[in-house]
Structures are given as C-alpha cells and as structure tokens.
Amino acid sequence: MKKKSTLLAGLSVLSLTVAVTAAAAEAPATNGVATSAYSTSSEGIEITPMKVDKVWHDTATGGATVVRTFNINPNYGHLKLFMKNYSSKPVTVNLEHINTGLQYFSRTIPAGGTLTWKNFEQGYPQGMRIGDYTLTYSGGGTNVNVEYWGKAAALRTDLP
C-alpha cells in the first residue's frame, strides 16, 4: 500500500510539473511597451503618438481674451503644442503653470500663422512640471480664433 501511495504522489507531482511548464511555454511574450494607434491630422500636420498620456484638440474663440486649461500627469512631462491662428489679427498666447505661476512662454502668432512649441526645444529639456496649465490667448481687443492641439508624452522621441 505504501508503494502505491508513493507512486501516485510521484505521478501527481510529475503531472503538475508538466502542466505548469506547458502553460508557461504557451504564454505570449510581451515587452511591456504600450502602443497607440491614435492619430490626428490637420492641414498636412500629423501627430502619431507612441507612448503618450494624452492628446487633445480644442478651439479658443469667443472673446478678446480666451483661457484654456490642461493637465500634465506624472511621468509624461514632455509637451508638444501646435496652434493655428484663424484671426485677421495677431494673437498672443501665454503658457503658465497654475500651481507655481511659472510662465513657460509668451509668443505672438501672426494672422493666419501657426506656432509649434516643444518643451525640450525651448529650454526645458528635463520636461514640464506636473499639474495644471493655462493657455491664455489674447487678440489685443480683437476676438481670437485659434485652433490648437496638444500632446503629453513620456519621451522626447514620442513628439516628432
């Protein structure tokens, strides 16, 4: 009887080992990189993210000064902004970190012009601070009409 119990216990352990090994061999390998198929384009400008936190698109219209907000999350501190001014007059845009009051830039977009801004090309190679930001568009007494796109990513290479 003792030999039978030992034999059954040995066969059970062997069967379990074979089953675990087979299951592990069939599991697909992953490299841990998140990819996205999201793409947006406008007038020949395309933003196709690799490892990004968010992509957004909006307009700034309806007044001489228009404020829009967005947020940068931890580990996604690289930022690309693209803005198109549809106004007949220049529009000044300011980017400010709400939590600290730090102004990242103040630029004027000519009538019918565009602006592309990437943090690492404009003196902020370490990335942006986490938290809330405002984009303030000012038409200097004239109503603004701006369309803009933004993208926050983990790596500079994710922002072509």
N, C-alpha and C positions, 0 to 999 in steps of 0.2 A: 504494500500500500504506500509506503514511504517513497519508493522509486517512482510510482505513478504520479504522486503529488509533485515531486521534484521535476519530473519530465513535463508535466502540464504547466508548472510555473515557468520553466525554461522556455517552452514554446510560446507562452503568453508574452514574455519579455521580448523574444525574438520577433513576434508578430507586431508588437507595438513599435519596436525599433524600425522595422521595415516600413510601417505605415507613416511614421514621422519623417523618415528620410525621403519617401516618395512624395509626401505633401510639400516638403521644403524644396525639392527639385522642381516641382511644377509651378511654384510661385514665381510670378514675373519680377524681374529686377527693375528697380526704379532708381533714378539718380537724384531724386529729391528736389528737382527744379520745377517750379510752377511756370507754366507757359499760358499764353492767352492768344486767342485768335481774333480779339477785338481790334478793329481798325477804323479809323475815321479819316476822312479826307475832305478838303475843300480847295477848290481852285488850284489843283496840282500839288497841294501840300498834304503829305500823308504822315500820320503818326501811327506806328505799329508797335505796341509795347511788347517787351519780353517778360521781365519780372517787374510789374508795376503794381502800385497800390490802388491808384485811381486815375481815371481820365475824365475830364469834364469839358463841357461846352455850354456857353451861355451868351447872352447879349447884354449890353449896357446901353439902355435907351430911356428916353422919357424925361430928361431934365438937363440942366446945365452942369450939374454935378451928380454922378451916379456912383454908388458904392456897392461892391460885390464882395462876398467873403468866401473863403475856403479854408480847409484844414490840412496840415501836414502831419501824418501819423509817424510814430517811431519806426526807424529802420527804412524809411522811404523819403530821405531828405534831399534828393536831387529833383530839381524842378525845371520844367520847360513850359514857357508861356508863349503863345502866338496870338497876336491881336491885329485885327483889320479895322481901320477907321473908314466908315462909310459916310462920315460927315463931310460937309463942304468946307469946313474949317479945321485947323489943327486941334488935337485933343491931347491934353497932358494926363499921363497915368502915373500913379504912385503905388508902390507895393510896400506895405508896412506889416510888421509882425505885431499883432494886437497885444500879446501878453507882455512884451518888453518895450514897445514903442519904436523899435528899430526900423528905420526906413531903408529898404534894400535898394530902391531906385526911384527916380522921378525922370520920366522921359516924355518927349513930345512926339506924337505920331502925326505926320503931315496929313492933310486932307487926302483921302483916297489911299493912304500909305499903310504899311504894315510894320510890326515890331515883333522880333523873335528874341526872347530872353532865356538864357540858361544860366543857372547859378554858378556853375563851375567855369564858365567863360567870362564871368563878370565879377571876379574877386571873391567868390565864396566856394572854393574847391572842396571844403570839408562837408558841404551840404547846408541845407536850411535848418533852422530851429524847428522843433516840433511845436505844434499849436495852431492858433488861429491867425489868419492873414486877411487884410483888406486890400482890394484893388480899388482905388478911387480914380474915376475918370472925370476930368473937368474940361468943359468946352469954352471956358472963359466968357461966359454969358450966352453962348450958343448951345442949343441942345446937342448932346453927344449921341452918336450912333455907331457903336463899336460891337463887333462880334469877337469872341475870344475862346481859346482852347487852352487847357492846362493838363499837365501830366506830372505825377509824382512817382519816382522810381527809386529802387534800391541802389542801382549802379548808374554811373555816367553813361556807360555804353548802351543803356536802355533808352537813352534820349538822343536819337540821331538828329 
